[in-house]
Amino acid sequence: MSTVMREEWARPGPTAEQRRNDIWIGLGITALALVSLTLARSTGAFLLGPPPSGPEQLFWTVAVTVPLIWRRRWPGATLLVVAVVFVAAQARSAPETQFSAWALFCTLYTVGAWGRNRQLARRLRIGVIAAMFAWLGIYYAVMIDHIPADAFSDAVGPVPPRLAMMVTGVLLNVLVLGFAYFFGETAWVAARREHELRAQAEDLRRSQATARERAVLGERVRIARELHDVVAHHVSVMGVQASACRRVFDRDPGKARTALTAIEQSARTAVDELRRMLGVLRTSTGTDAATPPAGGVERIGELVERARAAGLTATLGVYGDPVALPESVSQTAYRVTQEAVTNTLKHAEAALLDVRVRYLAREVEVDVTDDGRGGGRADTGGLGLLGMRERVTAHDGDLEVGQRTGGGWRVRARFPLDGSAVRTISPQREPADHHRAAADAEAPA
């Protein structure tokens, strides 16, 4: 926080609970002051001289302590009232001095800790402290000649007794009033720093929220690029197959029918990919960051090999009959596995890694487990987890991330498959294979 902002900051007023506490504290101090007055009268220790009447003693005792009820609501006014009453009570030789002095200390401290106008609070405290020392000087000047000659008969020190008495009084007041000023200023600085920390924490929370939003947007842009690649591939295949169909339509109806079937399948797949993604892609950004090459489930083995090269005991298992996956599903399964393996390498301190791909009746599942500690990787604020959830949700899938019962960490993602995708296949062909197939169909033409 800048110096200007610090000077402009004003401490908020007391809460309702703090005001209630002040009432009870003020009443409690007043009750203790009355007890102190009773004890002083019982012992006859009238240090300031012959006291006034009993009702007047009671009045001064209550008048100097009751204003503590309003010390945090109106700190400046409370200090002025207590200071004036304190001097007046001493001028009248009121015997209660202990809690009266404490009340003055407390109001000095409160102005320093709660004064909203710092310049006024500083001037007010300095003025009251100066007035207290001025009153002390007047008191010594008036009372010094009334001290009995035998009052210091037992004095043996090198300092004259009257001078020693005055210096002691001055030092005691310096200590008490100085501490009241210092602790009040310290309390205000502590409150200001607490405000600064809260403001910084709020700024940090906003920055983290912004970072999460940017991460989601970046993930969506990457998904959009992958969608572009998938759709562009299918459209190009449809164009090639349509050209081949046109060339052989009259000469070889069988090959033309095969090309039309390929066109139909590609069109359905492209429409299905668009349907999956449009629910996620609502905005776009101008970011043009480099995007790594897209991968599919056929490249999961490369991730396992990298984990082995990093020193882990890594295994890969494929269960069920592989089926033809929509390319976006295949890419998402790869990205989820990639993120899980990366987290294991970076954060898990694991020794074992197990990656499994399961082809079930109507869904495909990737399951990554390790034996690491996994602490903190389930934090919803993590950018990797946000990215995985975005990708899986885009395909109406389920993502499970968390600690395993027997120890270690698990990331498991399930993707539903429609009927057109569920058919046993050999490993997926590259786009070039489709072009070659189309070229074969064109050959007779």
C-alpha positions in Angstrom: 0.0 0.0 0.0 1.4 3.4 -1.0 2.2 6.2 1.5 -0.7 8.3 0.2 -3.1 5.4 0.7 -1.8 4.8 4.2 -2.3 8.4 5.1 -5.8 8.4 3.7 -6.8 5.2 5.5 -9.1 5.6 8.4 -9.8 2.8 10.9 -13.4 1.8 10.9 -15.4 2.6 14.0 -16.0 0.0 16.7 -18.5 -2.7 16.1 -21.7 -3.2 18.1 -20.0 -5.9 20.2 -17.0 -3.7 20.9 -19.3 -0.9 22.1 -21.1 -3.3 24.4 -17.7 -4.4 25.8 -16.8 -0.8 26.4 -19.9 -0.3 28.5 -19.1 -3.3 30.7 -15.4 -2.3 31.0 -16.3 1.3 31.9 -18.8 0.1 34.5 -16.3 -2.4 35.9 -13.5 0.2 36.2 -16.0 2.6 37.9 -16.9 -0.1 40.4 -13.2 -0.9 41.1 -12.5 2.8 41.5 -15.2 3.1 44.2 -13.7 0.1 46.0 -10.3 1.9 45.8 -11.9 5.1 47.2 -13.4 3.1 50.1 -10.0 1.6 50.9 -8.2 4.9 50.7 -10.7 6.5 53.1 -10.4 3.5 55.4 -6.6 3.8 55.6 -6.6 7.6 55.8 -3.9 7.7 53.1 -4.7 11.1 51.7 -1.6 11.8 49.6 -2.9 14.9 48.0 -3.9 16.7 51.2 -7.1 17.0 53.2 -9.9 15.5 51.1 -13.3 17.1 50.3 -16.6 15.9 51.5 -17.7 12.3 51.0 -20.3 13.0 48.2 -17.7 15.1 46.4 -15.1 12.3 46.6 -17.7 10.0 45.2 -18.5 12.4 42.4 -14.9 12.9 41.2 -14.3 9.1 41.3 -17.3 8.4 39.1 -16.8 11.4 36.8 -13.2 10.3 35.9 -14.0 6.7 35.1 -17.5 6.5 33.7 -16.5 8.2 30.4 -14.6 5.0 29.5 -18.0 3.7 28.3 -17.6 5.9 25.2 -13.8 5.6 24.7 -13.9 3.9 21.3 -17.1 5.6 20.0 -15.8 9.2 20.7 -12.1 8.8 21.7 -11.1 12.5 21.4 -14.0 13.8 23.4 -13.6 11.1 26.0 -9.9 12.0 26.4 -10.6 15.7 26.9 -13.4 15.0 29.5 -11.2 12.5 31.5 -8.2 14.8 31.4 -10.1 17.9 32.7 -11.9 15.9 35.4 -8.6 14.2 36.4 -6.9 17.6 36.9 -9.9 19.0 38.7 -10.1 16.0 41.1 -6.5 16.3 42.0 -6.9 20.0 42.5 -9.6 19.2 45.0 -7.4 16.5 46.7 -9.7 13.6 45.8 -8.1 10.6 47.5 -8.8 8.0 44.7 -5.8 8.2 42.3 -5.0 4.7 41.1 -7.9 4.0 38.8 -8.2 7.6 37.9 -4.7 7.5 36.5 -5.5 4.3 34.7 -8.5 5.9 33.1 -6.3 8.7 31.8 -3.8 6.1 30.4 -6.7 4.2 28.7 -8.1 7.2 27.0 -4.7 8.4 25.8 -4.2 4.9 24.3 -7.6 4.8 22.7 -7.1 8.1 20.9 -3.9 6.7 19.4 -5.4 3.4 18.5 -8.9 4.5 17.2 -8.5 8.2 16.2 -9.7 8.5 12.6 -8.0 11.8 12.0 -4.4 11.0 12.6 -3.2 14.6 12.7 -5.9 15.6 15.2 -5.2 12.5 17.3 -1.5 13.3 17.4 -2.0 16.9 18.4 -4.7 16.0 21.0 -2.4 13.5 22.7 0.6 15.8 22.7 -1.5 18.6 24.1 -3.0 16.5 26.9 0.5 15.2 27.8 1.9 18.7 27.9 -1.1 19.8 30.1 -0.4 16.9 32.5 3.2 18.0 32.9 2.2 21.6 33.3 -0.2 20.6 36.0 2.5 18.6 37.7 4.8 21.6 37.7 2.1 23.8 39.2 1.4 21.2 41.8 5.0 21.0 42.8 5.3 24.8 42.9 2.3 25.1 45.2 3.0 22.1 47.5 6.8 22.3 47.8 6.7 24.9 50.6 4.0 23.0 52.6 6.1 19.9 53.0 7.1 19.4 56.7 10.8 19.8 57.5 10.9 16.4 59.1 9.3 14.6 56.1 12.7 13.6 54.8 14.5 13.0 58.1 15.6 9.5 57.0 16.9 10.6 53.6 20.6 9.5 53.1 21.1 9.9 49.3 23.3 12.4 47.6 20.3 14.1 45.8 18.3 16.8 47.8 15.1 15.2 49.0 12.7 17.6 47.4 14.5 17.4 44.1 14.5 13.6 44.2 10.8 13.6 44.9 10.1 15.9 41.9 12.3 13.9 39.6 10.7 10.7 40.6 7.2 12.1 39.9 8.4 13.4 36.5 10.0 10.1 35.5 6.9 8.1 36.6 4.6 10.4 34.4 7.0 10.2 31.5 6.8 6.4 31.7 3.0 6.1 32.0 2.1 8.8 29.5 4.9 7.7 27.1 3.7 4.1 27.1 0.1 5.3 26.5 1.2 7.2 23.4 3.5 4.4 22.1 1.0 1.5 22.6 -1.8 3.6 21.0 0.3 4.3 17.9 1.4 0.7 17.7 -2.2 -0.5 17.9 -3.3 1.8 15.0 -0.3 0.6 12.9 -1.2 -3.0 13.6 -4.9 -2.3 12.5 -3.7 -0.6 9.3 -1.3 -3.5 8.5 -4.2 -6.0 9.0 -6.3 -4.0 6.6 -3.4 -4.1 4.1 -3.0 -7.9 4.4 -6.8 -8.3 3.9 -6.7 -6.1 0.8 -3.7 -8.0 -0.5 -5.4 -11.4 0.2 -8.5 -10.1 -1.7 -6.3 -9.0 -4.6 -4.6 -12.4 -4.6 -8.0 -14.2 -4.7 -9.1 -12.0 -7.6 -5.8 -12.8 -9.4 -6.3 -16.5 -8.9 -9.8 -16.3 -10.1 -8.6 -14.5 -13.2 -5.9 -17.0 -13.7 -8.4 -19.9 -13.5 -10.6 -18.1 -16.1 -7.7 -17.6 -18.4 -6.8 -21.3 -18.0 -10.3 -22.3 -18.9 -10.3 -20.0 -21.9 -6.9 -21.3 -23.0 -8.1 -24.9 -22.7 -11.2 -24.1 -24.8 -9.0 -22.5 -27.5 -6.9 -25.6 -27.6 -10.0 -27.8 -27.8 -11.3 -25.5 -30.6 -8.1 -26.0 -32.5 -8.3 -29.7 -32.1 -11.9 -29.6 -33.2 -10.8 -27.6 -36.3 -8.3 -30.3 -37.2 -10.9 -33.1 -36.8 -13.6 -31.4 -38.8 -11.2 -30.2 -41.5 -9.9 -33.8 -41.8 -13.4 -35.2 -42.2 -14.5 -32.5 -44.7 -11.4 -33.1 -46.8 -12.1 -36.8 -46.8 -15.7 -36.1 -47.8 -14.4 -33.9 -50.7 -12.0 -36.6 -52.0 -14.6 -39.4 -51.7 -17.2 -37.2 -53.4 -14.8 -36.6 -56.3 -14.1 -40.3 -56.6 -17.8 -41.1 -56.5 -18.5 -38.6 -59.3 -15.7 -40.2 -61.4 -16.8 -43.8 -61.0 -20.6 -43.3 -60.6 -21.5 -44.6 -64.1 -18.7 -47.1 -64.6 -18.5 -48.8 -61.2 -21.6 -48.4 -59.0 -20.0 -50.6 -56.3 -17.1 -48.3 -55.7 -19.4 -45.3 -55.9 -21.6 -46.9 -53.2 -18.5 -47.4 -51.0 -17.4 -43.8 -51.5 -20.9 -42.6 -50.6 -20.9 -44.7 -47.4 -17.6 -43.1 -46.5 -19.0 -39.7 -47.1 -22.0 -40.5 -44.9 -19.8 -41.8 -42.1 -17.5 -38.8 -42.2 -20.4 -36.4 -42.2 -22.0 -38.0 -39.2 -18.7 -38.0 -37.3 -18.1 -34.4 -38.1 -21.6 -33.4 -37.0 -21.1 -35.4 -33.8 -17.8 -33.7 -33.0 -19.5 -30.3 -33.5 -22.4 -31.2 -31.2 -19.9 -32.2 -28.5 -17.9 -29.1 -28.6 -20.5 -26.3 -29.1 -21.6 -26.6 -25.5 -18.1 -25.7 -24.4 -16.9 -23.1 -26.9 -18.7 -19.9 -26.2 -15.9 -17.4 -26.5 -12.6 -17.2 -28.2 -9.4 -15.2 -27.6 -6.7 -13.7 -29.7 -4.1 -16.0 -28.1 -1.8 -17.6 -30.7 0.3 -19.8 -28.4 2.0 -22.8 -29.8 -0.1 -25.9 -29.5 1.5 -29.3 -29.1 0.7 -32.0 -31.7 -2.6 -33.7 -31.1 -2.5 -37.3 -29.8 -4.9 -40.1 -29.4 -5.2 -43.3 -27.3 -2.8 -44.9 -29.7 0.0 -42.6 -28.2 -0.7 -43.4 -24.6 2.1 -46.0 -24.8 4.5 -43.1 -25.5 3.5 -41.5 -22.1 4.2 -44.8 -20.3 7.6 -45.1 -22.0 8.5 -41.5 -20.9 7.5 -42.4 -17.3 9.8 -45.5 -17.5 12.6 -43.3 -18.8 12.1 -41.0 -15.8 12.7 -43.9 -13.4 9.2 -45.1 -12.6 8.1 -48.7 -12.9 5.3 -48.1 -15.4 2.8 -50.5 -16.9 0.2 -50.2 -19.6 -2.9 -52.4 -20.0 -5.5 -52.4 -22.7 -8.7 -54.3 -21.8 -11.6 -55.2 -24.1 -11.8 -55.0 -27.9 -10.6 -51.7 -29.2 -13.3 -49.7 -31.0 -13.2 -46.8 -33.4 -13.3 -43.7 -31.2 -14.3 -40.2 -32.4 -11.1 -38.3 -32.8 -12.0 -35.7 -30.2 -12.7 -38.4 -27.6 -9.4 -40.1 -28.5 -7.5 -36.9 -28.1 -9.3 -36.0 -24.8 -8.5 -39.5 -23.4 -4.8 -38.9 -24.4 -4.7 -35.4 -22.8 -6.3 -36.6 -19.5 -3.7 -39.4 -19.4 -0.9 -37.0 -20.2 -1.9 -34.6 -17.4 -2.2 -37.5 -14.9 1.2 -38.9 -15.8 2.8 -35.4 -15.7 1.3 -34.8 -12.2 2.7 -38.2 -11.0 6.2 -37.3 -12.3 6.1 -33.8 -10.8 4.3 -34.0 -7.5 3.6 -37.6 -6.4 7.0 -38.9 -5.4 5.8 -42.2 -6.7 7.7 -45.3 -7.7 4.9 -47.2 -9.5 2.6 -46.1 -12.3 -0.2 -48.1 -13.8 -2.1 -46.9 -16.9 -5.1 -48.8 -18.1 -7.4 -48.3 -21.1 -10.7 -50.2 -20.9 -13.1 -50.6 -23.9 -16.5 -51.4 -22.3 -19.9 -52.0 -23.9 -20.9 -48.4 -24.3 -18.0 -46.4 -23.0 -14.2 -46.1 -23.0 -12.3 -45.5 -19.8 -8.7 -44.4 -19.0 -7.4 -45.1 -15.5 -4.1 -43.8 -14.2 -3.0 -44.8 -10.7 0.3 -44.4 -8.7 1.6 -45.2 -5.3 2.7 -41.6 -4.5 1.5 -39.3 -1.7 -0.7 -37.2 -4.0 -1.1 -34.4 -1.5 -2.8 -31.3 -2.8 -3.4 -32.5 -6.4 -7.1 -32.5 -5.9 -7.2 -28.8 -5.3 -10.0 -27.4 -7.3 -7.9 -24.4 -8.0 -5.4 -26.4 -10.0 -5.2 -25.5 -13.6 -4.5 -29.1 -14.8 -7.6 -30.4 -13.1 -9.7 -27.5 -14.6 -8.4 -28.5 -18.0 -9.2 -32.1 -17.5 -12.7 -31.4 -16.3 -13.4 -29.1 -19.3 -12.3 -31.7 -21.7 -14.2 -34.6 -20.1 -17.4 -32.6 -19.6 -17.3 -31.6 -23.2 -17.9 -35.2 -24.1 -20.6 -35.9 -21.4 -18.1 -37.9 -19.5 -17.2 -38.4 -15.9 -13.9 -37.6 -14.2 -12.8 -39.1 -10.9 -9.7 -37.6 -9.2 -8.6 -38.4 -5.7 -6.7 -40.6 -3.3 -7.1 -44.4 -3.5 -8.3 -46.4 -0.4 -5.0 -48.4 -0.3 -2.8 -45.3 -0.8 -1.7 -43.5 -3.9 -3.6 -41.4 -6.4 -6.1 -42.1 -9.1 -7.3 -40.3 -12.2 -10.1 -42.1 -14.0 -12.1 -40.7 -16.9 -15.1 -42.4 -18.7 -16.4 -41.3 -22.1 -19.8 -42.6 -23.4 -19.9 -43.9 -26.9 -22.8 -43.9 -29.3 -23.8 -47.0 -31.4 -21.9 -45.9 -34.5 -18.6 -45.8 -32.7 -18.9 -49.3 -31.1 -17.3 -51.6 -33.6 -14.1 -53.7 -33.3 -11.3 -52.2 -35.3 -7.6 -52.5 -35.9 -5.4 -49.6 -34.9 -6.7 -46.3 -36.3 -5.4 -45.2 -39.7 -3.7 -41.9 -40.3 -5.5 -39.4 -42.6 -3.1 -40.3 -45.4 -4.7 -43.8 -45.5 -8.1 -42.3 -46.3 -6.6 -40.3 -49.2 -5.0 -43.5 -50.5 -8.3 -45.3 -50.3 -10.0 -42.5 -52.3 -7.2 -42.6 -54.8 -7.8 -46.3 -55.3 -11.4 -45.6 -56.0 -10.4 -43.0 -58.6 -8.0 -45.3 -60.4 -10.5 -46.9 -62.9 -11.7 -43.5 -63.9 
